[in-house]
Amino acid sequence: MKNTQTAKSTGRSYTFLALIVSLIAFIATLVLGLLKVLNAAGLFELAQPDEINRWLLISVGLIVIGLAVYAILEPDRIGRFLTRRQTRYGSNLFVTVIAFLGILVFGNWIAYDNPIPVADLTADKENTLAPEFAEALKNLPGKITAIAFFNSQSSRESAETLLNNIKANSDGQFEYRFEDPDLNPLLARESGITGNGKVLLTMDDRKEIAAFASEEEILKAIIRLTNPNARAVYFLTGHGEAGLDQGEASFAIAKQTLESKNYTVGSLNLLAEGKVPEDALAVIIAGPLKPLTSNEVDLLKAYVDQGGSLVVMQDPSQFTDFGDEADPLSDYLANDWGMTLDRDVILDTSNSLGLLYAVSAIPNAQHPITRDINSENLLIIMPQARSITLPTQPEGVTVSSLIQTTPPLSNSVYSWGEMDYSLSAEGTQVQYDEGVDILGPLNMAVAGENGTTKGRVVLMGNSLFAAGQNFNQYGNGNFFINSVDWAAEQEDLIQFTPRSTTERTFAPPSNVAGVMIFLGSICILPGLILVAGVATWWARRRQG
């Protein structure tokens, strides 16, 4: 008898332990499930989602094992519990609720994983793709996979709505996912992503990048992806420019990023070759230490006059070997484009990096080069830069300032172009000299287009910002790549149908209408409900 009681006591200890394990596993399942829901909603980023899935399966398994152990050790209790009337009713309700939730979850999962076009009931057809987009999706030669790079601080809602709409209209030819470039910087770097909010599109071994998640930008990327053409850009050499190979001050990262966007990047020695290659969409002049010759500038001028493009990154003469030599390239930019390279060094007190670091203020929100940089509030920092002035614009040429230094505030001077700066001045106290130095805000970079020849020029007063690891700092790489894109790409690849927006205004009601709305919503409707309730109560009371 005593042994029987001891065995029962031991069995109950095990059953209690099994219930405790099931309870802990149930709590863990709820927590892990909540994390997955938050991750799916974009409110929380899981560092290791596969690990979470593994632990979720383990916790569910422990719940089942714990309950099974309890049922085996306490069959009498389970039998009595199942035969109770309340249990039968409760079990019926439980099964109904589980079935309803299962159908709801399964149906939503099927709908999310296999979206289909639905009726667009909005007045402006905001959820209907443009005709050009729908036509491009019908003619896709293969499946496209999109990766949208959004960090945890950025809203994904509009991008996910657009990408899901594209998927629903692609007949299974478009898939997408989101990645956080901060959590997966290696993938972002290998994909050629230099900023936040960009979308990488891949098809077979080709890829293109949409600058931001808009219908027009993604359609342009799809058109480029499905119509691959050779896109070649050349870095000018022969004047002491930094190389394209690996090195601390080289343009290797810039080259790798351009190649990841399907550019063919080559070197061009005009002194040796005597001409600009016919396939060149842009020539990049990146920090020459010696001035270009007149013959080279004539070749570049002829190239631009035929619709070519230049991306010029010219450092202050104090940090080069120019000395007092003539600079035909600067003369060409001033005479033909109205862009004057000042013989100064930008000194900037608005940052803690040092005077020689010129920091951009608010980038031009209207120009394609700096539009997304402005929206993302990215800085461009140029160490050892010179300023650019725009005294006049030649006929037929449109020039825009892209980035400037911080303007003065009250009596405080934040930036200026130091005209008397020399290398021996480093470490000494320098200050703004009114009437001698150039007061900020100063142009750090400008862009121009000739309406007649369609030639384009981007001029920057610095090259170090895109060299070595500086390329990955702040918005530097983004600015360089956008500049090359603008100079080299065929932007009019498609004519996108603009959407018309219906203007809606709220007309306040008249005094009489306002009184009627107040009486109807505050007095009449609640009064009718109250009267109906009192009448029902009185009728039931009379009936006993």
Backbone hydrogen bonds, N-H to C=O, Kabsch-Sander energy under -0.5 kcal/mol:
donor,donor_aa,acceptor,acceptor_aa,energy
5,Q,1,M,-2.2
6,T,2,K,-2.3
7,A,3,N,-2.4
8,K,4,T,-2.4
9,S,5,Q,-2.6
10,T,6,T,-2.6
11,G,7,A,-2.7
12,R,8,K,-2.5
13,S,9,S,-1.7
14,Y,10,T,-1.9
15,T,11,G,-2.5
16,F,12,R,-2.5
17,L,13,S,-2.2
18,A,14,Y,-2.5
19,L,15,T,-2.2
20,I,16,F,-2.3
21,V,17,L,-2.4
22,S,18,A,-2.3
23,L,19,L,-2.5
24,I,20,I,-2.6
25,A,21,V,-2.6
26,F,22,S,-2.2
27,I,23,L,-2.3
28,A,24,I,-2.5
29,T,25,A,-2.3
30,L,26,F,-2.1
31,V,27,I,-2.4
32,L,28,A,-2.8
33,G,29,T,-2.6
34,L,30,L,-2.3
35,L,31,V,-2.1
36,K,32,L,-2.0
37,V,33,G,-2.1
38,L,34,L,-2.6
39,N,35,L,-2.3
40,A,36,K,-2.5
41,A,37,V,-1.9
42,G,39,N,-1.0
43,L,38,L,-2.2
44,F,38,L,-1.2
46,L,44,F,-0.6
52,I,48,Q,-1.6
53,N,49,P,-2.1
54,R,50,D,-1.9
55,W,51,E,-2.2
56,L,52,I,-2.1
57,L,53,N,-2.0
58,I,54,R,-2.0
59,S,55,W,-2.5
60,V,56,L,-2.1
61,G,57,L,-2.3
62,L,58,I,-2.2
63,I,59,S,-1.8
64,V,60,V,-2.0
65,I,61,G,-2.6
66,G,62,L,-2.7
67,L,63,I,-2.3
68,A,64,V,-2.2
69,V,65,I,-2.5
70,Y,66,G,-2.0
71,A,67,L,-2.3
72,I,68,A,-2.1
73,L,69,V,-2.3
74,E,70,Y,-2.0
78,I,74,E,-1.9
79,G,75,P,-2.4
80,R,76,D,-2.7
81,F,77,R,-2.5
82,L,78,I,-2.2
83,T,79,G,-1.4
84,R,80,R,-0.6
84,R,81,F,-0.7
88,R,84,R,-1.9
89,Y,85,R,-2.4
90,G,86,Q,-3.0
91,S,87,T,-3.4
92,N,88,R,-2.1
93,L,89,Y,-2.2
94,F,90,G,-2.9
95,V,91,S,-3.0
96,T,92,N,-2.2
97,V,93,L,-2.7
98,I,94,F,-2.8
99,A,95,V,-2.5
100,F,96,T,-2.5
101,L,97,V,-2.9
102,G,98,I,-2.8
103,I,99,A,-2.6
104,L,100,F,-2.5
105,V,101,L,-3.1
106,F,102,G,-2.9
107,G,103,I,-2.7
108,N,104,L,-2.3
109,W,105,V,-2.4
110,I,106,F,-2.5
111,A,107,G,-2.4
112,Y,108,N,-2.7
113,D,109,W,-2.5
114,N,110,I,-1.8
121,L,119,A,-0.8
125,K,122,T,-1.1
128,T,125,K,-1.4
129,L,127,N,-0.5
134,A,130,A,-2.4
135,E,131,P,-2.2
136,A,132,E,-2.1
137,L,133,F,-2.3
138,K,134,A,-1.6
139,N,135,E,-1.3
140,L,137,L,-1.1
144,I,173,Q,-2.9
145,T,202,T,-2.4
146,A,175,E,-2.9
147,I,200,L,-2.6
148,A,177,R,-2.7
149,F,147,I,-0.6
149,F,198,K,-2.9
150,F,148,A,-0.9
150,F,179,E,-1.9
154,S,151,N,-1.5
160,E,156,R,-3.2
161,T,157,E,-2.2
162,L,158,S,-2.2
163,L,159,A,-2.8
164,N,160,E,-2.4
165,N,161,T,-1.8
166,I,162,L,-2.3
167,K,163,L,-2.4
168,A,164,N,-2.2
169,N,165,N,-1.2
170,S,167,K,-1.3
172,G,167,K,-0.7
173,Q,170,S,-1.0
175,E,144,I,-2.3
177,R,146,A,-1.6
179,E,148,A,-2.6
183,L,180,D,-0.5
184,N,180,D,-2.0
188,A,184,N,-1.8
189,R,185,P,-2.5
190,E,186,L,-2.7
191,S,187,L,-1.7
192,G,189,R,-1.1
193,I,188,A,-2.9
194,T,192,G,-0.6
197,G,149,F,-2.9
198,K,149,F,-0.6
199,V,210,A,-1.9
200,L,147,I,-3.0
201,L,199,V,-0.5
201,L,208,E,-3.3
202,T,145,T,-2.4
203,M,206,R,-2.4
206,R,203,M,-2.5
208,E,201,L,-2.6
210,A,199,V,-3.0
213,A,197,G,-0.6
214,S,212,F,-2.1
218,I,214,S,-2.4
219,L,215,E,-2.0
220,K,216,E,-2.2
221,A,217,E,-2.1
222,I,218,I,-2.3
223,I,219,L,-2.5
224,R,220,K,-2.4
225,L,221,A,-2.3
226,T,222,I,-2.5
227,N,223,I,-1.1
232,A,230,A,-0.5
232,A,279,D,-0.9
233,V,264,T,-2.4
234,Y,282,A,-2.0
235,F,266,G,-2.8
236,L,234,Y,-0.5
236,L,284,I,-3.0
237,T,268,L,-2.6
242,A,286,A,-0.6
250,S,247,G,-1.1
251,F,243,G,-2.9
255,K,251,F,-2.5
256,Q,252,A,-2.7
257,T,253,I,-2.4
258,L,254,A,-2.2
259,E,255,K,-2.6
260,S,256,Q,-1.8
261,K,257,T,-0.6
261,K,258,L,-1.1
262,N,259,E,-1.7
263,Y,258,L,-1.9
264,T,231,R,-3.3
265,V,263,Y,-0.7
266,G,233,V,-2.2
266,G,264,T,-0.5
268,L,235,F,-2.5
270,L,268,L,-0.7
273,E,269,N,-3.0
274,G,270,L,-2.0
280,A,277,P,-1.5
281,L,232,A,-3.3
282,A,232,A,-0.7
283,V,309,S,-2.1
284,I,234,Y,-3.6
285,I,283,V,-0.6
285,I,311,V,-2.8
286,A,284,I,-0.7
287,G,285,I,-0.8
287,G,313,M,-2.9
289,L,239,H,-2.7
290,K,239,H,-1.7
297,V,293,T,-2.1
298,D,294,S,-2.2
299,L,295,N,-1.9
300,L,296,E,-2.3
301,K,297,V,-2.7
302,A,298,D,-2.3
303,Y,299,L,-1.9
304,V,300,L,-2.6
305,D,301,K,-2.5
306,Q,302,A,-0.7
306,Q,303,Y,-0.6
307,G,304,V,-2.1
308,G,303,Y,-1.8
310,L,456,R,-2.1
311,V,283,V,-2.4
312,V,310,L,-0.5
312,V,458,V,-3.2
313,M,285,I,-3.3
313,M,311,V,-0.5
314,Q,312,V,-0.5
314,Q,460,M,-2.5
315,D,313,M,-0.6
319,F,316,P,-1.9
320,T,317,S,-1.5
321,D,289,L,-1.9
325,E,322,F,-2.1
331,D,327,D,-2.0
332,Y,328,P,-2.4
333,L,329,L,-2.4
334,A,330,S,-2.1
335,N,331,D,-2.8
336,D,332,Y,-2.6
337,W,332,Y,-0.5
337,W,333,L,-1.1
338,G,334,A,-0.9
339,M,333,L,-2.1
340,T,338,G,-0.6
340,T,389,T,-2.7
341,L,339,M,-0.6
342,D,340,T,-0.8
342,D,387,S,-2.1
344,D,342,D,-1.4
345,V,418,E,-1.3
346,I,385,A,-2.9
347,L,416,W,-2.8
348,D,355,L,-2.5
349,T,414,Y,-3.6
350,S,414,Y,-0.5
357,Y,354,G,-1.6
358,A,356,L,-0.8
358,A,382,M,-2.7
359,V,357,Y,-0.5
360,S,380,I,-2.1
361,A,404,Q,-3.0
364,N,402,L,-2.4
370,T,367,H,-0.6
371,R,367,H,-1.3
374,N,370,T,-2.4
375,S,371,R,-1.9
376,E,372,D,-1.6
377,N,374,N,-1.2
378,L,373,I,-2.2
382,M,358,A,-2.8
382,M,380,I,-0.5
384,Q,356,L,-3.1
386,R,461,G,-2.3
388,I,443,N,-1.5
389,T,340,T,-2.3
397,V,394,P,-2.0
398,T,449,E,-2.6
399,V,397,V,-0.5
400,S,447,A,-3.3
402,L,445,A,-2.6
403,I,445,A,-1.2
405,T,442,L,-1.7
409,L,412,S,-1.4
412,S,409,L,-2.9
414,Y,412,S,-0.6
416,W,347,L,-2.0
417,G,438,I,-3.1
418,E,345,V,-2.7
418,E,416,W,-0.8
419,M,417,G,-0.6
421,Y,418,E,-0.6
425,A,422,S,-2.3
426,E,423,L,-1.3
428,T,425,A,-2.2
430,V,428,T,-0.5
434,E,432,Y,-0.7
436,V,433,D,-2.0
437,D,433,D,-2.7
438,I,417,G,-1.9
439,L,437,D,-0.6
440,G,415,S,-2.2
443,N,388,I,-0.6
444,M,403,I,-2.7
445,A,403,I,-1.2
446,V,459,L,-2.7
447,A,400,S,-2.5
448,G,457,V,-3.0
449,E,398,T,-2.1
450,N,455,G,-2.7
451,G,396,G,-3.2
451,G,449,E,-0.7
454,K,450,N,-2.3
456,R,308,G,-1.6
457,V,448,G,-2.4
458,V,310,L,-2.5
459,L,446,V,-2.6
460,M,312,V,-2.9
461,G,444,M,-2.4
466,A,463,S,-1.3
467,A,464,L,-1.3
468,G,250,S,-3.4
470,N,467,A,-1.4
471,F,468,G,-1.2
472,N,469,Q,-1.1
473,Q,470,N,-1.4
475,G,379,L,-3.2
476,N,473,Q,-2.2
477,G,471,F,-1.4
479,F,475,G,-2.4
480,F,476,N,-2.3
481,I,477,G,-2.7
482,N,478,N,-2.4
483,S,479,F,-1.9
484,V,480,F,-2.2
485,D,481,I,-2.9
486,W,482,N,-2.7
487,A,483,S,-2.2
488,A,484,V,-2.6
489,E,485,D,-2.8
491,E,489,E,-1.0
493,L,490,Q,-0.6
494,I,491,E,-0.5
496,F,494,I,-0.7
502,T,500,S,-0.5
507,A,505,T,-0.7
514,G,510,S,-2.8
515,V,511,N,-2.2
516,M,512,V,-2.3
517,I,513,A,-2.6
518,F,514,G,-2.2
519,L,515,V,-2.7
520,G,516,M,-2.7
521,S,517,I,-2.4
522,I,518,F,-2.5
523,C,518,F,-0.7
523,C,519,L,-1.4
524,I,519,L,-3.5
525,L,520,G,-2.1
527,G,523,C,-2.0
528,L,524,I,-2.6
529,I,525,L,-2.0
530,L,526,P,-2.2
531,V,527,G,-2.6
532,A,528,L,-2.5
533,G,529,I,-2.1
534,V,530,L,-2.3
535,A,531,V,-2.6
536,T,532,A,-2.1
537,W,533,G,-2.3
538,W,534,V,-2.5
539,A,535,A,-2.3
540,R,536,T,-2.1
541,R,537,W,-1.9
542,R,538,W,-2.0
543,Q,539,A,-1.4
544,G,541,R,-1.0
